[in-house]
Amino acid sequence: MSDNKAALYHSNRYNAQAACEHCEGIIRHERWCQTLNPVVCYARRIVVSADELGIGDAIILHSLGVLWEHCRI
């Protein structure tokens, strides 16, 4: 079996249920997926919980007049 046929056969067993819940990557994650990119993971964490904001980022936001705190919806 040639490499091309083996790759086609191998890729046939992937389905939508196997996709990553964040980037929907089936065979591999996208470069911006939080499971691979630590910057994206950090950004998501600070949006979900203001307590995760690093001191350096807090100082920068404070100097810009930004109040970063929990929001009640």
TAQUI-V650992 format. One line per field, one symbol per residue. phi: phi as a letter, one per 20 degrees, with the letter a starting at -180 (. if undefined). psi: psi as a letter, one per 30 degrees, with the letter a starting at -180 (. if undefined). burial: # if it has 16 or more other ideal C-beta (glycine too) atoms within 10 Angstrom, else .. A space follows every 10 residues. Layout:
# TAQUI-V650992
phi = ???
psi = ???
burial = ???
This chain:
# TAQUI-V650992
phi = .fffffffff ffeebffeff fedmfeebff fefffddfff ffffffffcf feffffffff fffeneddbf ded
psi = kleeeeeeee fffkleffkk fefgkeelll fgkffejfee eeeeefeejf ffkleeeeee eeffgkjjlk kk.
burial = .......... .......... .##.....#. ..##.##..# .....#.... ..#....... .......... ...
